[in-house]
Amino acid sequence: MKISTGKLILILLIVLFEGFLVTSVKAVGYSSEQASVKAGGYASEQTSEKAGGYSSKKPSVKVPYDYSANIECIKEPEKPLYGGGIINYASYPSSAGGEKLPAPIKGHVVKVELKKDHHYALSAWLKLSQGTGDISAIIVTPDGKFVTAGAIVAQSGCWTLLKGGATSYAEGKGDIFFESNSTAQIMAESIALQGFGFEEWNAHREEVVAKERKKKVKITVESGGVPLPDAELSLEWVAKGFPLGNAMTKEILDIPAYEEWFTRRFKWATMENEMKWYSTEYQEGHEGYEVADRMLALAERHNITLRGHNVFWDDQSHQMDWVSKLGKEQLREAVARRLKSVVTRYAGKVIHWDVVNENLHFRFFEEKLGKEASGEIYNEVAKLDSKPILFMNEFNTIEQPCDKAPLPTKYIAKLREIQAYPGNKGLKFGIGLESHFDKPNIPYMRGSLDTLAAAGVPVWLTEVDVTKGPRQVEFMEEVMREGFGHPGVKGIVMWAAWHAKGCYVMCLTDNNFKNLPVGDAVDKLLYEWRKAPEKPRTDAKGVFEAEIFHGEYKVTVKHKSLPEPIVQMVDLDSKSSAKITC
């Protein structure tokens, strides 16, 4: 299907004026009336909840969610996901085996019937008639909202997959169309739109949690070399498992209440600013790592794992004056000194390095040192510290499809460019997604994660926060659940570091370290994702079996034959069984 970008403004005006009744546009025997399709036999029972709300009622899955994504530009488009979903290809006589809508079609809107309180997963194979450009998918919902459901970089000569989506809070007619910053015609094939009620969407998350975050474990209890039946156990999560952390600030060093509040909750952390170049060498030649060193020591005392943030920041506005004024060769020397200084100092003490931060939005080092600057810096970091995963770290990739700089397809292209730098092929790379949300588009977030996960490297949400507003708590919980419930996400770190004069965006506590509502929500998630069975008992063979979250646990054993409880640490993160000897 082709869509001329020159006609898009006219189409939008018609849509607004006539309440989404688009005039009949016929091309190759295909009309807008033919594009009007109902829910294609799919229905999902839905309890009354807030948008994307989480229900304790166990939801059911009627249509499995497809997490797959092909990230290659291919000669022929693949078949539509979900058989097209609510777009009923079988009703088009001219379709090729039910795989495609007739093409080309100029200036066309695909009309659909949308359900209230449903997340819609959109996918389409796209290309341009000539050149390269960005293509955005727009869904017009029944309440008149124009939602950017996804965007990609497309080109002529091959097809690229877009995955994204939108949420409908109203029942009725909706539209799908595509627009581009290119003057070329858009070609679209294998379009699919699949709806999921909020409960069903949550059920997909729970399926992932059960498969990826939990395991079936077996604990055997023996006393004197024989099984101990009917022993009462108590399991308490203490470490490891799914990484869920938070940023911390230097104030933690001088406020015991802050230290106690933070370390009781989090076993993973990122220093907010204290490791950055401007914090350690604000004046040329005067390095100072005292604060970062003390924060590292605090983390080590509490068994907290740190991410290294960051080696460099590509944003011109965050360079010191002395750095900005350096010539090419002087800057190259300064970069080498900084890189060696920070990486060797913390080598083996951090699990990740954010190597060149935000190098999709900004290009300070590339413009000064050449287009391969990022690739070269990653290479040099790996030479000095080979164990950590080397991350790109970017904002708006999963938060905002209207920001074209960090689109998932552009992120993957930049990652591949860095990987292709000589000597980088075997390095360990990671995808860091800052995740600074306003109002999240949850279907777009999931579709983007699908695309990014297909790159085959670990994906982390590295700086999660949600701007303050009446629905901040609800939105934050949805984002956290979506990340935790996606098979491609391997860890989450929030960007909710406490500051005496106010947090960056999202505060979890007040200045007396009493939880705010968003802090209570985080505690609820921490409890839920670390919860173990209450008061389990061993069977006649002295064995207890259950599905529990990955992690290391403190197990307490009580039995009438024991003079006092037995306490033992067991590793149920890397292992699935443990023996406790009383």
N, C-alpha and C positions, 0 to 999 in steps of 0.2 A: 504494500500500500504506500503510495506517495502522497505527501502533503506539502503543498507550496507554502513556504513561510510568508510569502507576500500576502496571502489571503487570511492569515491568522487573526489580524485585528478585526477584519470584517466578521469573521466567524464568532469572535468573542462578543462583539456588539449584538449580533443576532441572538446569541445564546442569552445574554443579559436581558434584551428587550422582550423576547418572546417566551421567557421562562423555560429555557432549555429545549424549546421546540425548534429544531434546526430545519430550515427549508430543505426540501428534497434535492439532494445532489446526486445525480446518476453518472456513473462512469463504468464502462465495461460491464454493464448490466447490474450494478450494485448501487443500492440507494440507502439513504439514511434511515428510511423506514425499515428496510431489511436488517439494519444493524441493531434495531431495538430488540433486545432479548431479555427474557425473564430469568429467574434464578436457576434455570436449567435443572429443575428437580432437586436442587440442594436446599435443605432447610436445617437450621440448627436451633434447638430450643434454647431460650435465653432467659435467665432470671434477671430481674431488674437490678442493675448495678450502675455505678458511676463508670465513666469512660475507662475501658481497659481494667476495670476493677478486679481485685483478686478475691475469690470466694473460697471459703473453707470447704464448701460442698465439693465432693470429688467430681470433676467434669469428665465428660466422655469425648472421645475423638471419633468423629464421623468421617473426616477426610484427612489423611496424614499430610502433614506439611512437608514440602519438598525443599530441603536445605541445599540442594545441589546448585552449582553454578559453573558454567563453562566460561573461562576468562580469556579464551583465545578468540581471535578474529578469524572466522571460518568462511569457506566459500559458499556453503548453503546453510540456511537456518535450520535448527533442530525443530522437532515437533513441539507444539505448545505444551507447557506444563498443565497438569490437571485436565488434559484434553480441551483446553481453552477455558475451563471453569464455567462461569456464567455466560461466556461468549460461546454460543452454540454454533460451532462450525458445520455441524451436520445439516443445518437448515439452508446452507448455501449450495445449490446444485453445481455451481462452477468451481467449488473448492477442490483442491487436489487431494483426494482421499481424506478429506476432513482435516487437513493439516494447515491450510492457509486460507485467508480471505483473498478474494480476487484482488489483483494489483495490476497496474498502478491506479491509485485514487488520489485526486488532488483536492485539497481544501476540505477534508472530510473529518467528521466527528463520529466516533463509534458510541452509540447510545446503549445504556445498560439500565437495569432495574436494581437498585441497591436496597439493602435491608438496614433497619435501624440498629445501632449498637453492634456494628460488625467491623472487623478489621479486614481489609481487602489486600491480598497479595497480587501485585501486578508484575508481569514479565512480558518482554517483547524482544524480538531480534530486529536490530535497526542498522541501517547504513545510509550513506548519502550518495546522491547521483554523481557527485564529483568532490574532490578535495577531502578535507578533514574539518570537523567542527563538533561543537557540543549539541546534544539533543536532550531535551527535557520532556518528560511525560507529565501531563496535567490531568488530574481527575477533578471534575466538577461534581460536587456532592449535591443531594437533593435540597439542602438548605442554602444553596447558592455559593458555597465556598469553592474557590479555585485552589487546589492543593497540588503543589509540585510533588509528584509521587516518586520521582527518581530522575537521574540524569547520567549520561555517559559521554565519553569521547567516541565518536563514530567516524568512519571513513568510507570512501568508495572502494569497491572491489572485494569487500568481505563484510560479514555480518558480525555485530557485537551484541551481546546479551545485556539487557537492562533488567535489574530486579529492584523492586521497591514496593510502594503501595500507599494506601491512605485509609483513614477511618471514616465511616459514615455514621453520624449520630441521628440521621433522619431516614425515613422510608420514602422511596420514590425514584424518579428518573435521575440518572446521572450521565455524564459524558466522559469520554477519554479522547484526548488528542495530543499531538506531539508538536513541539516547536524547536527551532534551532537558531543559533547565532550565525549560521551559514546561509548564503543565498541559494545553495543547492537544494534540490528536492529531497525530502525525507522518504525513505522506503522502510516500511514496517511489515513484518511477517510474524506469524506464530504468536500473536498477542493472546495473553491469558489473564483473566481476572477471577480469582477465587476468593470467596468470602468465608470468614470464620467468625462465629459468635464469640464474644469475649471469653466465655467459659471454655469454649473449644480451643481458643488461642492459648489460654492458660494451661490447658491440658497438654498441649504440645511442649510447653516449658517443663511441666512435671515429668513427662516422658524422658526428656533429656536429663533432668536432674536425677531420675532413677537410674538411668544408664551411665551417665558420665560422672556424677558427683557422689554416688553411693556404690557400695559393693556388699556382697553377701560374705559375712565373716563367721568364723567359728572359734569360740573360746572354750578351751578345755581346762577344767579345774581338777587338780589332783591333791590328795593329802596322803602322805606316807606312801606315795607311789601307786595309789589306787584312786579311781574316779570318786569325786565328791558330789553326790546327787543333792538336789534341792538346796543348793547354795544360793544365797541372795547376792546379786551383783549390783554395783553402781558404776556407771560409765560416765566420765567427765572429759570432754574434749579439752586438750591443752595446746596442741600445735599441729602444724602441717595441714594437710587437706587442701581444699580450694583456697588459693590466696585471695584474701579480702582485707585490704588495708586502707590507710589514710595518709594524707600529707601531715607533716609536723613542722613547727617553727622553732626558732631558737628560744622562745619564751619557755619551752618545756624544760630547759636547763635550770631555771631559777624558780619555778613554781611547782612545788611538790604535788599540789592538787591536780594540776594539768598532767604531770607525769603519771600519777596514779590513775586518773580517768582514762588516759590514752592507752597505757600499757595493759590495762585490764581487758581491753577490747581487741586491740590490733597486734598482729604478729608480722605484718608487712607494712612498710612505710616508705615515703619519699620525702626528702628534705625539700621544702618549698622553694627556697631561694639560696640557701646557705652554701651549696656546692657550685653554684653558677660562677662564671668567670668574673662578673662584676662584683661578686661578694668576696672573692678570694684575691683579686688583683685589681682593685679599683684604680690605683695609681701604678703606673708602669714600674715594674721591678720590685714592688713592695707586696709580696705575697703574704697572705694570712689565712691559715687553715684551722685556727684554734677553735672557732665555733663549730665548724663541720666535724672536727675531730672529737669534740666533746659530745656532739649529737650521735656520732657513730658509737662512741663508748657507751652511751646510755642505751642505744639500741641493742648492743651486744649483751649488756647486763640483763636485759629483759627478753633475750632470745628473739629479737625482732629482725627480720630480713629486710635489707634496704635495696631500693632501686637507685642507680646512679643518675642524677638529673642535675645538670646535663653537661656534656663536654663543651659543646658550642650551641649558640642560639643564632639562627640565620637572620633574625630581625634586626635591621639597621638601627631602629630606635632603641635597642637594648645593648648597643655597643658603647663602651667607654669612649670619651672624646679622643683619648690618645690612640685607641685602636682605629677609629674612623679616619684618622689623619695619616695613617701609615701608607706608604707606597706598597706596591705589589710584593717586592722581595722582603721588605721589612715586615709586612704582615705575615708572609709565609714563615719567617723566622719566629715571630711572636706566636703564631698558631702552633708551631712545633714545640715551643717551650711550654705553652699552656697544656697542650695535649699530654706531653710527657709528665708534667708536674702533677696534674690531677689524676691521671690514669694509673701511674705507678704508685701514687700515694694510697689509692684505694683498691688496687689490684687484689683480687681474691676476696674482697670484703663487700662487694655488691653483686647482685644476681643479674642485673641489667645495666646497660648504658644507653641513655638517650643521647645519641652521638651528635647529630646535627639537627637540632630541634626546629620543627616547623619549616622545613626546606621545600614545602610546596607553596606556602603563602609568601615566603621571603627568599631572597637570593643574595644576601650580602657577601658570603664567601665565594659563591659561584661567580658573581660579577667581578670580584676583586682578584680571584685566583684562577679562574677558568671553570668551565662547565663541569669538569670532572672532580671538582673540589670535594664534594660529598663522598664520592667513591674512594678517593685517596685518604680522607680522614678516617673513614671506617676501617680501611686497611691498616692504618697506623695504630688505631686503638687496639685492634685485634692482635697486633704484634706485641703489645705491652701487657694485655690482659686477655687471654684466650678463652677463659671459662664463661664469662657473662654472655647473654644474648644481646646482640647489638640492634637497637630499636631505631626506627623512624618514629616520630611522635608528632601528631598533627591534630588540629581542631577542625570541626565542621564536616568531617568525612561521614559521620553517621548522624550528626545533628541537623544538618542544613543542606538539602540538595540544591538550594538556590545559590549557594557559594560554589562557583565552578572551579576554583583553584584546587581543592583537595578531594575531588570526586573519587569514588573507589577505583574507577578505571585509571585515573591519573596517579593515584597512590601506588597502584600495582606497577604502572609503567616506570615511576621513579624508583621503586624498590628494585625492579629488574635492571634498571640502569646502574644502580649502585652495585648490585650483585655481579654485573658484567664487567666491572672494573678489574683489571688484571690482578690476580691474586685473591679475589674476593669469593670465588666460586664455592669454596668449602666452608665459609664463615657461617656462624649461627646468627640469623636475622630474626627480628620480631616486628610486628605491626602494633604500634602504639596509637590508641585512639583517645584523645583527651576527653571527649564526651562532656562538653560544657553545654548543657541544654537550657532552653527556654521552655517552649511547649513541645514535647517530643512527638514526632510522627513515628509511632512504634512499628507499623508495617515497613516503613522506609528503613528504620534502624535494622530490622531483621534481614531485609533483603540486601542491604549493604554489607552486613556481617557475613551473609552467605557468600557474596562476591569476594570479600577480602579473605575469608577462610580458605577459599579455593587456591590461594597463593601458596599454601602448604607450609606456612611458618606460624609460630605462636601469635595469637591475637590477644592483647590486653586492653582493657579500658583503664586508662592511666590517670585521669584527672576528673573523675565524675563529680559534677555538681549541677544544681538546678537553680535558676534565678528565683529570688524571693517573690512570692505572690500567694494568692489565696489557695492555689492548688499545688504549692511547692512539694508538700509531703507526698501527695498522691503521685505526682509526676516522678519524684525521686524514686519512690518504691517501684513504679513501673519500669523505669530505666534499669534499676538494679536487678529486678527479676528477669528482665529481657536478657541482660548480660549473663547472669547466672544460669539462665535456661537455654543458652545457645551453645551447641556443641563445639563451635570454633573458638569460644572465649576461654582463655586459660587462667585469667586472673583479673581482679578489679581493685583499683586504688582510687579512693575518693579524694577530691581536692577541697577538703573541709577543715583545713588547719585553723586552729584558734588564734586570734590576735586580740590583744587588749583593746585596740582601737577599732576593731571590726574585722570580720572575716572577708576574704576575697569576694565570695558570692554567697556561700552557704555555711551557716554556723550550726553546729550540732549542740552546743551548750551556751549558757549565758556566762558572764564573767566570774560566776561563783562555781562553775563547772557542774551546774544542774542542767539536765537535758532540756533542750527545747523540743517542740513536737517532732521536728525532723530527726533529732537525736534519738527520740523514743522509737521512731520508725526504723532507724538503723539498728538499734538494739533488738528490736523484734526480728529483723532479718538475721542478725547474728545468732540469736537464740534458735530460730527455726532451722538454719542451715548447719547447726552444730548439735542439734538435739539428738540424744540417744534414747533408746527404750527405757522406760521408768521401771525400776525394781525387777529386772529380769531374773530368772532363776535357771539353774542348770537342770537338765533332765536326768533320767535314771543312769545315764552313762557319764554324768558330770560335764555335759556339753551344753553350751548356749550358742544358738545360731540366729542371725538376724541380718536384715539389710540396714546398714548404717552409713553415715557420711564418712568419706575418707578422712584420715587424721591419726594423730597419736592421742591415746586416751589414758587417763588414770583410772584404773579398775580397782574397786574396793570389793573384797569378798567377805561376806559374813555367813557364819554357819554355827549351829548350836555346839558343834564339836570343837570349834576354835575358841581359844581363850580370849582372843582379840581379833579385830578385823585385819585382813591382809591387804596391803596396798601395793600395786605393781603397775609400772608403765608398760603399755603394749603398743606396738607399731601396727596400726591398721590402715596405714597410708600406702606403703609399698608391699605389705603382706596382707594375706586374707585369713590367716589363722594365728593363734597365740595359745601358749600353755602357761597356766598359772599354777605354781607349786606352793602348797601351804605347809 
